[in-house]
Amino acid sequence: MGYAVQVGAFASIDNAARLEAGLNRRGIDAFYFLEDGLYKVRFGNHASYQAAREQARQMQVQGLVEDFFIVLPSDYSAAQIRRSGQGDLRAELVRTAHQFIGVPYRWGGTSAQGGFDCSGLTLVCYRLNGLDLPRVSANQFAAGRPVPRSRLQKGDLVFFATNRPNQVSHVGIYIGDDRFIHAPRSGQHVRVERLSNSYFQRTFMGARTYL
């Protein structure tokens, strides 16, 4: 992660989601996350402080953002690990996933307001807890450390080949007791499933941890 621009700090997730959606509609890959009790919005991945500041100033001129500050790569990394303990973070990841149960599936979706696809759901759950993931399931699979199924912990991601054999195309977040939360497919909603379900046993590709 390079230099990023941060704008907004909201008590309400709805305000952060609206700002994120407005920026995304303009082709800016913004995301919101929870830190210190506030929902904050960030975008950009610049090689230098100057490049990040230039983007933010241009957006100010266009009236897209008001105040901003530049997030240094070191600050971003510190935010990722600033937790009272790994167990607490895992519990928070599960709690975050639970709050999205019932949200409709939408291909390409990354918000509770517009809907989630499978990797959009895992992306947002992690980002809301200060952790970054790649956008698509195959890249999330490649980025994590392998975990044996017998040693899965809450917050780990579980991956499946639902389109083609031996090719990762689906992901969910493990919540313990043989269960995971995922955004299944078009026409369905975010829900809890069991890993021991015969379909998921047959298509299971492995699990990954990022903690």
Backbone as ProteinMPNN parsed JSONL, in Angstrom:
{"seq_chain_A": "MGYAVQVGAFASIDNAARLEAGLNRRGIDAFYFLEDGLYKVRFGNHASYQAAREQARQMQVQGLVEDFFIVLPSDYSAAQIRRSGQGDLRAELVRTAHQFIGVPYRWGGTSAQGGFDCSGLTLVCYRLNGLDLPRVSANQFAAGRPVPRSRLQKGDLVFFATNRPNQVSHVGIYIGDDRFIHAPRSGQHVRVERLSNSYFQRTFMGARTYL", "coords_chain_A": {"N_chain_A": [[0.854, -1.189, 0.0], [0.639, 2.162, -0.949], [0.987, 5.744, -0.673], [-1.966, 7.186, 0.54], [-5.148, 8.907, 0.29], [-7.13, 10.368, 2.744], [-10.444, 11.076, 3.575], [-13.111, 12.509, 5.347], [-14.768, 11.487, 8.361], [-16.943, 9.706, 10.003], [-19.71, 9.281, 12.235], [-21.794, 7.709, 11.488], [-22.3, 4.827, 9.52], [-23.721, 4.987, 7.171], [-23.267, 7.553, 6.088], [-20.561, 7.42, 5.443], [-20.671, 5.37, 3.555], [-22.187, 6.565, 1.544], [-20.464, 8.613, 0.669], [-18.323, 7.042, -0.224], [-19.629, 5.641, -2.316], [-20.284, 7.746, -4.042], [-17.738, 8.646, -4.838], [-16.791, 6.297, -6.035], [-18.516, 6.14, -8.23], [-17.419, 8.016, -9.844], [-15.211, 6.814, -10.766], [-13.214, 6.476, -8.909], [-11.413, 4.486, -6.752], [-12.534, 4.152, -3.94], [-12.827, 3.373, -0.425], [-14.494, 2.541, 2.652], [-13.844, 2.31, 6.196], [-13.668, 1.121, 9.595], [-12.403, 2.831, 12.342], [-11.204, 3.634, 15.494], [-13.817, 4.083, 16.406], [-15.041, 5.577, 14.41], [-16.242, 5.909, 11.042], [-14.285, 5.955, 8.258], [-13.062, 7.286, 5.136], [-11.086, 6.284, 2.426], [-8.84, 6.567, -0.376], [-6.814, 5.857, -3.279], [-3.445, 4.963, -4.172], [-0.571, 5.78, -4.105], [2.746, 6.438, -5.364], [4.197, 8.446, -4.202], [4.185, 11.091, -1.721], [3.656, 13.596, -2.792], [2.245, 12.998, -5.159], [-0.116, 11.884, -4.169], [-1.135, 14.065, -2.747], [-1.548, 15.879, -4.831], [-3.613, 14.654, -6.296], [-5.666, 14.816, -4.373], [-5.935, 17.596, -4.066], [-6.789, 18.4, -6.6], [-9.292, 17.19, -6.58], [-10.49, 18.612, -4.566], [-10.704, 21.14, -5.775], [-12.576, 20.496, -7.716], [-14.745, 20.188, -6.15], [-15.357, 17.76, -4.998], [-14.356, 16.702, -2.641], [-13.772, 17.848, 0.717], [-12.016, 18.709, 3.394], [-8.87, 16.981, 3.782], [-6.368, 14.462, 4.431], [-3.062, 13.129, 4.0], [-2.258, 9.755, 4.03], [0.409, 8.036, 5.257], [2.443, 5.285, 4.104], [3.571, 3.907, 6.29], [1.876, 4.64, 8.376], [-0.454, 3.444, 7.574], [0.218, 0.743, 7.734], [0.612, 0.563, 10.482], [-1.978, 0.966, 11.383], [-3.138, -1.39, 10.621], [-2.171, -3.288, 12.42], [-2.789, -2.351, 14.919], [-4.192, -3.458, 17.468], [-5.825, -4.941, 20.332], [-5.387, -7.596, 20.577], [-4.936, -10.636, 18.705], [-7.032, -12.442, 18.878], [-9.184, -10.779, 19.585], [-9.42, -9.273, 17.236], [-10.143, -11.253, 15.415], [-12.654, -11.919, 16.431], [-13.953, -9.51, 15.96], [-13.948, -9.432, 13.162], [-15.729, -11.515, 12.614], [-18.03, -10.517, 13.869], [-18.467, -8.265, 12.274], [-19.018, -9.471, 9.782], [-21.403, -10.786, 10.411], [-23.198, -8.663, 10.638], [-23.905, -8.09, 8.079], [-25.544, -10.058, 7.125], [-28.27, -11.045, 5.163], [-28.108, -8.99, 3.321], [-28.514, -8.263, -0.125], [-27.139, -10.166, -2.889], [-24.905, -8.762, -5.243], [-23.259, -8.567, -8.241], [-19.962, -7.432, -8.368], [-20.426, -5.774, -6.24], [-19.778, -3.809, -3.287], [-20.87, -2.864, -0.909], [-23.19, -2.418, 1.833], [-25.424, -1.042, 1.14], [-25.676, -1.184, -1.667], [-25.31, -3.866, -2.201], [-23.459, -7.009, -2.167], [-20.841, -8.868, -3.785], [-19.163, -12.079, -3.531], [-16.362, -11.754, -2.917], [-16.349, -9.052, -2.521], [-17.728, -8.819, -0.142], [-15.964, -10.087, 1.737], [-13.766, -8.424, 1.412], [-14.755, -5.921, 2.362], [-15.418, -6.576, 5.035], [-12.875, -7.038, 6.092], [-11.588, -4.564, 5.542], [-13.125, -2.794, 7.083], [-12.121, -3.388, 9.501], [-9.573, -2.436, 9.433], [-7.791, -3.806, 7.787], [-6.269, -4.75, 4.729], [-7.252, -6.257, 1.646], [-6.792, -7.989, -1.504], [-8.971, -7.395, -4.372], [-10.449, -9.465, -5.8], [-11.543, -12.926, -5.545], [-9.685, -14.958, -6.332], [-7.245, -13.629, -6.157], [-7.26, -12.925, -3.467], [-7.034, -15.453, -2.374], [-4.451, -16.12, -3.259], [-2.966, -14.277, -1.822], [-3.011, -14.895, 0.89], [-1.911, -16.894, 3.782], [-1.613, -20.412, 3.752], [-3.965, -22.487, 5.493], [-4.63, -25.427, 7.258], [-7.679, -27.252, 6.971], [-8.482, -28.404, 9.354], [-7.481, -26.701, 11.224], [-8.707, -24.271, 11.126], [-9.567, -20.915, 12.004], [-11.687, -18.424, 13.489], [-12.513, -15.78, 11.299], [-10.687, -16.439, 9.321], [-10.402, -17.02, 5.766], [-12.346, -18.943, 3.503], [-12.221, -20.896, 0.56], [-13.538, -21.679, -2.71], [-14.151, -23.699, -5.647], [-16.38, -22.883, -7.709], [-17.153, -22.387, -10.263], [-15.355, -23.418, -12.321], [-13.546, -26.517, -12.326], [-10.991, -26.858, -9.872], [-10.293, -24.16, -9.848], [-10.194, -21.207, -8.182], [-13.075, -19.428, -7.352], [-14.869, -18.467, -5.586], [-15.562, -17.21, -2.273], [-15.698, -17.181, 1.307], [-16.192, -16.119, 4.744], [-14.886, -17.571, 7.59], [-16.616, -18.503, 10.543], [-16.498, -20.124, 12.696], [-17.269, -23.336, 14.305], [-17.792, -25.039, 12.083], [-19.009, -23.35, 10.258], [-19.606, -20.726, 7.836], [-19.799, -17.378, 6.505], [-21.187, -15.976, 3.597], [-21.635, -14.371, 0.371], [-23.793, -15.666, -1.77], [-24.883, -15.953, -4.657], [-26.364, -14.384, -7.603], [-29.645, -13.201, -6.983], [-29.793, -14.212, -4.455], [-29.057, -13.856, -0.897], [-26.698, -12.552, 1.534], [-25.556, -15.004, 3.751], [-25.405, -17.687, 6.224], [-23.557, -20.693, 5.952], [-22.75, -24.248, 6.082], [-19.566, -25.761, 6.204], [-19.468, -28.476, 5.982], [-21.51, -29.118, 4.31], [-22.444, -30.963, 1.462], [-22.021, -29.929, -1.117], [-20.206, -27.812, -0.699], [-18.13, -29.187, 0.466], [-17.296, -30.675, -1.724], [-16.423, -28.719, -3.516], [-14.491, -27.316, -2.191], [-11.488, -25.465, -1.945], [-9.511, -24.687, -0.254], [-8.143, -22.891, 2.614], [-7.294, -19.649, 3.911], [-5.232, -17.502, 5.902], [-4.71, -14.187, 7.219], [-3.667, -13.074, 9.361]], "CA_chain_A": [[0.0, 0.0, 0.0], [1.41, 3.392, -1.017], [0.378, 6.911, -0.033], [-3.406, 7.245, 0.279], [-5.856, 10.124, 0.706], [-8.253, 10.092, 3.644], [-11.442, 12.15, 3.648], [-14.298, 12.154, 6.114], [-14.756, 10.643, 9.552], [-18.366, 9.781, 10.296], [-20.261, 8.4, 13.258], [-22.75, 6.825, 10.82], [-21.779, 4.088, 8.375], [-24.441, 5.413, 5.969], [-22.594, 8.721, 5.51], [-19.326, 6.948, 4.819], [-21.034, 4.583, 2.365], [-22.617, 7.492, 0.49], [-19.271, 9.248, 0.114], [-17.622, 6.008, -0.985], [-20.362, 5.356, -3.55], [-20.143, 8.903, -4.926], [-16.388, 8.615, -5.412], [-16.703, 5.14, -6.934], [-19.221, 6.451, -9.479], [-16.515, 8.842, -10.65], [-14.061, 6.01, -11.143], [-12.208, 6.506, -7.852], [-11.545, 3.258, -5.968], [-12.581, 4.528, -2.528], [-13.403, 2.397, 0.494], [-14.635, 3.016, 4.02], [-13.415, 1.354, 7.214], [-13.935, 1.568, 10.961], [-11.211, 3.03, 13.157], [-11.431, 4.496, 16.662], [-15.227, 4.4, 16.545], [-15.529, 6.397, 13.301], [-16.128, 5.36, 9.691], [-13.433, 6.849, 7.483], [-13.019, 6.962, 3.713], [-9.756, 6.432, 1.822], [-8.659, 6.156, -1.772], [-5.482, 6.124, -3.83], [-2.303, 4.101, -3.848], [0.413, 6.57, -4.848], [4.154, 6.162, -5.099], [4.813, 9.547, -3.46], [3.314, 12.01, -0.989], [3.278, 14.676, -3.696], [1.232, 12.509, -6.094], [-1.366, 11.747, -3.427], [-1.625, 15.411, -2.444], [-2.015, 16.489, -6.075], [-4.936, 14.109, -6.585], [-6.618, 15.357, -3.408], [-6.167, 19.02, -4.337], [-7.624, 18.475, -7.803], [-10.648, 16.837, -6.202], [-10.992, 19.755, -3.821], [-11.073, 22.153, -6.757], [-13.787, 20.017, -8.378], [-15.819, 20.134, -5.168], [-15.677, 16.374, -4.659], [-13.999, 16.492, -1.244], [-13.456, 19.07, 1.462], [-10.72, 18.513, 4.037], [-8.252, 15.684, 3.549], [-4.968, 14.346, 4.795], [-2.365, 12.056, 3.301], [-1.901, 8.636, 4.895], [1.703, 7.472, 4.895], [2.452, 3.81, 4.143], [3.874, 3.421, 7.64], [0.673, 4.829, 9.177], [-1.413, 2.429, 7.142], [0.64, -0.53, 8.317], [0.379, 0.614, 11.921], [-3.411, 0.8, 11.612], [-3.477, -2.789, 10.426], [-1.785, -4.142, 13.54], [-3.117, -1.723, 16.185], [-5.293, -4.209, 18.056], [-5.484, -5.431, 21.664], [-4.987, -8.978, 20.449], [-5.415, -11.274, 17.488], [-8.345, -13.013, 19.15], [-10.172, -9.705, 19.508], [-9.603, -8.924, 15.834], [-10.924, -12.325, 14.793], [-14.041, -11.757, 16.877], [-14.504, -8.344, 15.273], [-14.208, -9.816, 11.778], [-16.963, -12.3, 12.625], [-19.135, -9.601, 14.189], [-18.709, -7.439, 11.092], [-19.683, -10.297, 8.767], [-22.771, -11.06, 10.858], [-24.082, -7.521, 10.449], [-24.297, -8.0, 6.673], [-26.464, -11.144, 6.769], [-29.518, -10.541, 4.589], [-27.846, -8.042, 2.233], [-28.603, -8.995, -1.402], [-25.964, -10.34, -3.751], [-24.79, -7.964, -6.467], [-21.945, -8.746, -8.853], [-19.169, -6.217, -8.288], [-20.866, -4.944, -5.126], [-18.904, -3.711, -2.115], [-21.493, -2.073, 0.155], [-24.458, -2.917, 2.351], [-26.493, -0.326, 0.458], [-25.812, -1.634, -3.04], [-25.165, -5.309, -2.296], [-22.105, -7.572, -2.183], [-20.491, -10.183, -4.315], [-18.496, -12.837, -2.472], [-15.096, -11.147, -2.5], [-16.66, -7.719, -2.013], [-18.09, -8.978, 1.272], [-14.767, -10.33, 2.551], [-12.967, -7.2, 1.325], [-15.307, -4.897, 3.25], [-15.265, -7.016, 6.424], [-11.485, -6.807, 6.486], [-11.28, -3.13, 5.532], [-13.773, -2.165, 8.23], [-11.282, -3.67, 10.662], [-8.238, -1.891, 9.222], [-6.938, -4.735, 7.048], [-6.481, -4.655, 3.293], [-7.232, -7.484, 0.853], [-7.048, -7.794, -2.93], [-10.405, -7.287, -4.661], [-11.134, -10.662, -6.298], [-11.319, -14.108, -4.706], [-8.459, -15.667, -6.698], [-6.114, -12.87, -5.618], [-7.308, -13.084, -2.01], [-6.497, -16.797, -2.132], [-3.004, -16.079, -3.488], [-2.306, -13.361, -0.884], [-3.009, -15.386, 2.264], [-1.103, -18.055, 4.16], [-2.473, -21.608, 3.823], [-4.38, -23.012, 6.796], [-5.351, -26.702, 7.127], [-9.091, -27.165, 7.36], [-8.61, -28.824, 10.754], [-6.977, -25.644, 12.108], [-9.387, -23.017, 10.818], [-9.96, -20.042, 13.098], [-12.626, -17.369, 13.118], [-11.929, -14.697, 10.506], [-9.981, -16.973, 8.148], [-11.243, -17.095, 4.572], [-12.467, -20.264, 2.888], [-12.32, -20.686, -0.888], [-14.215, -22.751, -3.429], [-14.165, -23.692, -7.115], [-17.808, -23.032, -8.008], [-17.371, -22.215, -11.701], [-14.562, -24.418, -13.037], [-12.786, -27.37, -11.402], [-9.632, -26.477, -9.456], [-10.046, -22.736, -10.075], [-10.892, -20.44, -7.143], [-14.039, -18.465, -7.874], [-15.817, -18.085, -4.531], [-14.917, -17.068, -0.971], [-16.514, -16.819, 2.453], [-15.419, -15.855, 5.962], [-15.167, -18.616, 8.569], [-17.082, -17.927, 11.808], [-16.401, -21.138, 13.737], [-18.265, -24.415, 14.396], [-18.097, -25.579, 10.758], [-19.876, -22.413, 9.547], [-19.012, -19.543, 7.227], [-20.735, -16.392, 5.945], [-20.79, -15.628, 2.233], [-22.635, -13.845, -0.556], [-23.8, -16.826, -2.662], [-24.98, -15.682, -6.101], [-27.457, -13.496, -7.981], [-30.958, -13.608, -6.511], [-29.726, -14.669, -3.073], [-28.622, -12.879, 0.095], [-25.611, -12.965, 2.423], [-26.107, -15.959, 4.701], [-24.509, -18.649, 6.864], [-23.577, -22.06, 5.428], [-21.846, -25.181, 6.756], [-18.513, -26.332, 5.369], [-19.735, -29.901, 5.805], [-22.472, -29.282, 3.227], [-21.791, -31.79, 0.437], [-21.587, -29.086, -2.238], [-19.007, -27.071, -0.324], [-17.046, -30.162, 0.627], [-16.833, -31.074, -3.054], [-15.797, -27.603, -4.245], [-13.529, -26.636, -1.309], [-10.144, -25.327, -2.51], [-8.54, -24.397, 0.79], [-8.38, -21.746, 3.492], [-6.166, -18.729, 4.046], [-5.254, -16.538, 6.997], [-3.994, -12.941, 6.952], [-3.387, -12.534, 10.703]], "C_chain_A": [[0.884, 1.231, 0.0], [0.746, 4.504, -0.235], [-1.092, 7.002, -0.44], [-3.949, 8.588, 0.756], [-7.007, 9.711, 1.609], [-9.152, 11.305, 3.727], [-12.61, 11.655, 4.489], [-14.003, 11.265, 7.305], [-16.151, 10.765, 10.15], [-18.751, 8.835, 11.426], [-21.197, 7.366, 12.636], [-22.103, 6.138, 9.622], [-22.456, 4.531, 7.082], [-23.767, 6.602, 5.294], [-21.308, 8.318, 4.805], [-19.629, 6.188, 3.53], [-21.474, 5.491, 1.225], [-21.424, 8.185, -0.156], [-18.487, 8.258, -0.729], [-18.298, 5.772, -2.326], [-20.234, 6.502, -4.545], [-18.776, 8.948, -5.596], [-16.241, 7.453, -6.396], [-17.393, 5.403, -8.262], [-18.366, 7.305, -10.415], [-15.222, 8.107, -10.994], [-12.938, 5.998, -10.119], [-12.429, 5.305, -6.937], [-11.453, 3.581, -4.478], [-13.157, 3.387, -1.701], [-13.53, 3.036, 1.871], [-14.217, 1.912, 4.986], [-13.663, 1.975, 8.578], [-12.634, 1.672, 11.73], [-11.531, 4.013, 14.272], [-12.88, 4.967, 16.776], [-15.824, 5.239, 15.436], [-15.332, 5.676, 11.973], [-15.409, 6.385, 8.81], [-13.342, 6.36, 6.044], [-11.616, 7.243, 3.184], [-9.79, 6.041, 0.36], [-7.229, 6.464, -2.187], [-4.433, 5.15, -3.339], [-1.113, 4.664, -4.616], [1.843, 6.255, -4.42], [4.8, 7.25, -4.251], [3.748, 10.378, -2.743], [2.773, 13.078, -1.928], [2.159, 14.237, -4.653], [-0.129, 12.372, -5.403], [-1.973, 13.119, -3.15], [-2.176, 16.093, -3.693], [-3.403, 15.961, -6.441], [-5.986, 14.719, -5.658], [-6.931, 16.825, -3.698], [-7.022, 19.209, -5.582], [-9.078, 18.166, -7.471], [-11.295, 17.919, -5.344], [-11.492, 20.84, -4.765], [-12.387, 21.79, -7.455], [-14.986, 19.94, -7.426], [-16.218, 18.741, -4.742], [-15.377, 16.053, -3.201], [-13.724, 17.842, -0.591], [-12.071, 18.906, 2.08], [-10.187, 17.112, 3.733], [-6.916, 15.642, 4.269], [-4.38, 13.129, 4.121], [-1.927, 11.007, 4.32], [-0.589, 8.044, 4.392], [1.637, 5.953, 4.922], [2.705, 3.251, 5.532], [2.663, 3.564, 8.554], [-0.362, 3.773, 8.852], [-1.064, 1.078, 7.758], [0.379, -0.568, 9.809], [-1.092, 0.4, 12.236], [-3.814, -0.66, 11.488], [-3.214, -3.618, 11.678], [-2.139, -3.548, 14.899], [-4.368, -2.368, 16.774], [-4.851, -4.708, 19.432], [-5.066, -6.891, 21.625], [-5.594, -9.594, 19.22], [-6.794, -11.876, 17.684], [-9.451, -11.98, 19.072], [-10.459, -9.334, 18.062], [-10.421, -9.992, 15.117], [-12.4, -12.211, 15.179], [-14.703, -10.578, 16.179], [-14.805, -8.652, 13.809], [-15.51, -10.607, 11.673], [-18.167, -11.407, 12.897], [-19.487, -8.754, 12.976], [-19.448, -8.236, 10.027], [-21.144, -10.554, 9.137], [-23.709, -9.883, 10.555], [-24.553, -7.378, 9.004], [-25.203, -9.151, 6.231], [-27.788, -10.548, 6.289], [-29.334, -9.528, 3.479], [-27.877, -8.806, 0.904], [-27.267, -9.102, -2.12], [-26.042, -9.357, -4.92], [-23.383, -8.124, -7.009], [-21.203, -7.418, -8.865], [-19.474, -5.353, -7.086], [-19.928, -4.982, -3.93], [-19.538, -2.862, -1.006], [-22.809, -2.695, 0.585], [-25.624, -2.256, 1.629], [-26.734, -0.883, -0.95], [-25.756, -3.129, -3.222], [-23.706, -5.728, -2.393], [-22.005, -8.726, -3.162], [-19.607, -10.851, -3.264], [-17.218, -12.174, -1.977], [-15.279, -9.709, -2.048], [-17.018, -7.764, -0.542], [-16.853, -9.18, 2.136], [-13.864, -9.102, 2.553], [-13.443, -6.165, 2.336], [-15.179, -5.304, 4.714], [-13.849, -6.766, 6.927], [-11.161, -5.317, 6.54], [-11.919, -2.399, 6.696], [-13.009, -2.42, 9.523], [-9.815, -3.31, 10.424], [-7.283, -2.775, 8.463], [-7.282, -4.68, 5.564], [-6.401, -6.027, 2.644], [-7.29, -7.113, -0.624], [-8.554, -7.855, -3.202], [-11.064, -8.623, -5.005], [-10.693, -11.91, -5.534], [-10.021, -14.835, -5.044], [-7.233, -14.961, -6.142], [-6.093, -12.901, -4.094], [-6.712, -14.434, -1.617], [-4.968, -16.786, -2.236], [-2.276, -15.267, -2.414], [-2.176, -13.922, 0.531], [-2.042, -16.541, 2.503], [-2.012, -19.26, 4.306], [-2.748, -22.032, 5.263], [-5.068, -24.354, 6.568], [-6.788, -26.548, 7.615], [-9.287, -27.494, 8.836], [-8.166, -27.74, 11.732], [-7.575, -24.277, 11.775], [-9.725, -22.239, 12.089], [-10.925, -18.987, 12.575], [-11.899, -16.248, 12.361], [-11.083, -15.166, 9.345], [-10.948, -17.013, 6.964], [-11.206, -18.503, 3.993], [-12.84, -20.092, 1.416], [-12.854, -21.932, -1.591], [-14.064, -22.57, -4.941], [-15.601, -23.944, -7.547], [-18.114, -22.878, -9.492], [-16.669, -23.295, -12.518], [-13.78, -25.257, -12.031], [-11.394, -26.813, -11.135], [-9.282, -25.02, -9.747], [-10.871, -21.922, -9.083], [-11.818, -19.41, -7.78], [-15.031, -17.991, -6.821], [-15.101, -18.085, -3.189], [-15.958, -16.729, 0.089], [-15.616, -16.606, 3.663], [-15.857, -16.847, 7.049], [-15.541, -17.992, 9.91], [-17.076, -18.948, 12.947], [-17.497, -22.188, 13.642], [-18.725, -24.89, 13.023], [-18.923, -24.626, 9.897], [-19.069, -21.277, 8.917], [-20.123, -18.652, 6.67], [-20.253, -16.03, 4.549], [-21.962, -14.985, 1.497], [-22.728, -14.851, -1.704], [-23.798, -16.505, -4.154], [-26.202, -14.806, -6.349], [-28.804, -14.066, -7.547], [-30.98, -14.1, -5.085], [-29.154, -13.567, -2.181], [-27.459, -13.443, 0.91], [-26.191, -13.857, 3.516], [-25.015, -16.872, 5.253], [-24.688, -20.015, 6.198], [-22.659, -22.929, 6.291], [-20.815, -25.716, 5.768], [-18.772, -27.805, 5.072], [-20.847, -30.176, 4.801], [-21.788, -29.993, 2.06], [-21.283, -30.964, -0.739], [-20.283, -28.37, -1.901], [-17.837, -28.001, -0.007], [-16.431, -30.511, -0.729], [-16.054, -29.966, -3.751], [-14.719, -26.886, -3.435], [-12.117, -26.655, -1.907], [-9.08, -25.055, -1.448], [-8.929, -23.173, 1.588], [-7.109, -20.92, 3.6], [-6.357, -17.845, 5.267], [-4.396, -15.343, 6.619], [-3.544, -12.307, 8.267], [-2.178, -13.216, 11.319]], "O_chain_A": [[1.779, 1.354, 0.837], [0.034, 4.257, 0.738], [-1.422, 6.906, -1.622], [-3.302, 9.305, 1.519], [-7.772, 8.806, 1.274], [-8.685, 12.427, 3.923], [-13.042, 10.51, 4.352], [-13.115, 10.413, 7.269], [-16.502, 11.792, 10.73], [-18.201, 7.743, 11.561], [-21.376, 6.278, 13.182], [-21.439, 6.782, 8.809], [-21.85, 4.466, 6.012], [-23.699, 6.66, 4.066], [-21.0, 8.805, 3.717], [-18.927, 6.345, 2.531], [-21.167, 5.22, 0.064], [-21.37, 8.331, -1.378], [-18.036, 8.591, -1.825], [-17.63, 5.709, -3.358], [-20.091, 6.273, -5.746], [-18.67, 9.253, -6.784], [-15.64, 7.606, -7.46], [-16.925, 4.951, -9.307], [-18.572, 7.31, -11.629], [-14.257, 8.715, -11.457], [-11.829, 5.56, -10.421], [-13.525, 5.13, -6.404], [-10.436, 3.321, -3.835], [-13.887, 2.54, -2.216], [-12.78, 3.949, 2.218], [-14.233, 0.731, 4.64], [-13.844, 3.186, 8.705], [-11.85, 0.724, 11.771], [-12.066, 5.094, 14.025], [-13.145, 6.097, 17.186], [-17.003, 5.588, 15.503], [-14.373, 4.924, 11.802], [-15.862, 7.518, 8.644], [-13.521, 5.174, 5.766], [-11.034, 8.294, 3.454], [-10.655, 5.284, -0.081], [-6.528, 7.233, -1.53], [-4.526, 4.595, -2.244], [-0.697, 4.114, -5.636], [2.106, 5.864, -3.283], [5.843, 7.013, -3.641], [2.573, 10.367, -3.112], [1.594, 13.427, -1.877], [1.237, 15.006, -4.927], [-1.164, 12.703, -5.983], [-3.18, 13.312, -3.299], [-3.172, 16.811, -3.614], [-4.271, 16.731, -6.85], [-7.069, 15.095, -6.105], [-8.083, 17.244, -3.583], [-7.886, 20.085, -5.615], [-9.991, 18.795, -8.006], [-12.51, 18.114, -5.394], [-12.577, 21.39, -4.573], [-13.206, 22.661, -7.747], [-16.107, 19.66, -7.852], [-17.298, 18.548, -4.183], [-16.059, 15.23, -2.59], [-13.477, 18.84, -1.267], [-11.065, 18.958, 1.373], [-10.95, 16.184, 3.464], [-6.392, 16.68, 4.673], [-5.098, 12.213, 3.721], [-1.309, 11.326, 5.335], [-0.492, 7.605, 3.245], [0.856, 5.385, 5.685], [2.122, 2.236, 5.913], [2.436, 2.713, 9.415], [-1.058, 3.27, 9.734], [-1.939, 0.36, 8.243], [-0.027, -1.597, 10.348], [-1.434, -0.257, 13.219], [-4.73, -1.115, 12.174], [-3.959, -4.555, 11.966], [-1.836, -4.15, 15.929], [-5.477, -1.865, 16.59], [-3.658, -4.882, 19.68], [-4.442, -7.372, 22.571], [-6.635, -9.147, 18.737], [-7.631, -11.834, 16.783], [-10.532, -12.26, 18.555], [-11.613, -9.105, 17.697], [-11.292, -9.674, 14.307], [-13.283, -12.389, 14.34], [-15.886, -10.64, 15.843], [-15.809, -8.184, 13.272], [-16.3, -10.394, 10.753], [-19.199, -11.525, 12.237], [-20.664, -8.545, 12.679], [-20.403, -7.737, 9.431], [-22.018, -10.541, 8.271], [-24.883, -10.09, 10.251], [-25.493, -6.632, 8.729], [-25.59, -9.206, 5.064], [-28.352, -9.661, 6.93], [-30.286, -9.223, 2.76], [-27.315, -9.898, 0.819], [-26.39, -8.249, -1.979], [-27.105, -9.15, -5.506], [-22.413, -7.845, -6.305], [-21.737, -6.403, -9.311], [-18.856, -4.303, -6.911], [-19.36, -6.021, -3.594], [-18.823, -2.21, -0.245], [-23.461, -3.402, -0.184], [-26.699, -2.847, 1.517], [-27.882, -1.034, -1.369], [-26.114, -3.631, -4.287], [-22.829, -4.909, -2.665], [-22.964, -9.474, -3.352], [-19.33, -10.259, -2.222], [-17.007, -12.041, -0.771], [-14.468, -9.192, -1.28], [-16.661, -6.866, 0.221], [-16.703, -8.516, 3.161], [-13.264, -8.773, 3.576], [-12.642, -5.597, 3.077], [-14.862, -4.463, 5.556], [-13.655, -6.331, 8.062], [-10.525, -4.858, 7.489], [-11.319, -1.475, 7.247], [-13.231, -1.739, 10.524], [-8.925, -3.806, 11.114], [-6.076, -2.532, 8.482], [-8.451, -4.577, 5.193], [-5.586, -6.862, 3.036], [-7.782, -6.039, -0.97], [-9.321, -8.315, -2.356], [-12.168, -8.884, -4.526], [-9.609, -11.944, -4.952], [-9.32, -15.286, -4.138], [-6.286, -15.613, -5.702], [-5.019, -12.904, -3.491], [-5.971, -14.532, -0.639], [-4.278, -17.371, -1.401], [-1.109, -15.529, -2.123], [-1.321, -13.472, 1.294], [-1.444, -17.085, 1.576], [-3.076, -19.157, 4.917], [-1.879, -21.945, 6.131], [-6.0, -24.431, 5.767], [-7.063, -25.804, 8.556], [-10.159, -26.924, 9.491], [-8.436, -27.836, 12.93], [-6.997, -23.245, 12.116], [-10.114, -22.815, 13.105], [-10.969, -18.698, 11.379], [-10.807, -15.831, 12.746], [-10.78, -14.372, 8.454], [-12.165, -17.039, 7.147], [-10.168, -19.164, 3.995], [-13.669, -19.25, 1.07], [-12.656, -23.063, -1.146], [-13.879, -21.46, -5.442], [-16.0, -25.094, -7.731], [-19.216, -23.204, -9.933], [-17.299, -23.999, -13.306], [-13.39, -24.747, -10.981], [-10.707, -26.355, -12.048], [-8.106, -24.68, -9.878], [-12.101, -21.94, -9.133], [-11.404, -18.623, -8.632], [-15.931, -17.206, -7.12], [-14.158, -18.848, -2.977], [-16.965, -16.08, -0.193], [-14.418, -16.883, 3.61], [-17.039, -16.946, 7.38], [-14.876, -17.064, 10.372], [-17.585, -18.673, 14.034], [-18.521, -21.976, 12.992], [-19.916, -25.119, 12.815], [-19.489, -25.056, 8.892], [-17.995, -20.915, 9.4], [-21.233, -19.111, 6.4], [-19.063, -15.802, 4.334], [-23.111, -15.048, 1.936], [-21.827, -14.893, -2.542], [-22.808, -16.762, -4.839], [-26.975, -14.519, -5.434], [-29.073, -15.255, -7.718], [-32.049, -14.38, -4.542], [-28.813, -12.484, -2.656], [-27.261, -14.657, 0.969], [-27.197, -13.511, 4.136], [-23.866, -16.836, 4.814], [-25.807, -20.442, 5.915], [-21.897, -22.424, 7.114], [-21.149, -26.077, 4.64], [-18.35, -28.32, 4.037], [-21.108, -31.332, 4.469], [-20.659, -29.65, 1.711], [-20.228, -31.266, -1.297], [-19.365, -28.324, -2.72], [-16.679, -27.629, -0.198], [-15.213, -30.627, -0.864], [-15.119, -30.247, -4.501], [-14.097, -25.948, -3.933], [-11.615, -27.701, -2.317], [-7.885, -25.179, -1.717], [-9.914, -22.5, 1.284], [-6.001, -21.42, 3.408], [-7.478, -17.483, 5.625], [-3.476, -15.455, 5.809], [-3.099, -11.159, 8.295], [-1.794, -12.893, 12.443]]}, "name": "protein", "num_of_chains": 1, "seq": "MGYAVQVGAFASIDNAARLEAGLNRRGIDAFYFLEDGLYKVRFGNHASYQAAREQARQMQVQGLVEDFFIVLPSDYSAAQIRRSGQGDLRAELVRTAHQFIGVPYRWGGTSAQGGFDCSGLTLVCYRLNGLDLPRVSANQFAAGRPVPRSRLQKGDLVFFATNRPNQVSHVGIYIGDDRFIHAPRSGQHVRVERLSNSYFQRTFMGARTYL"}
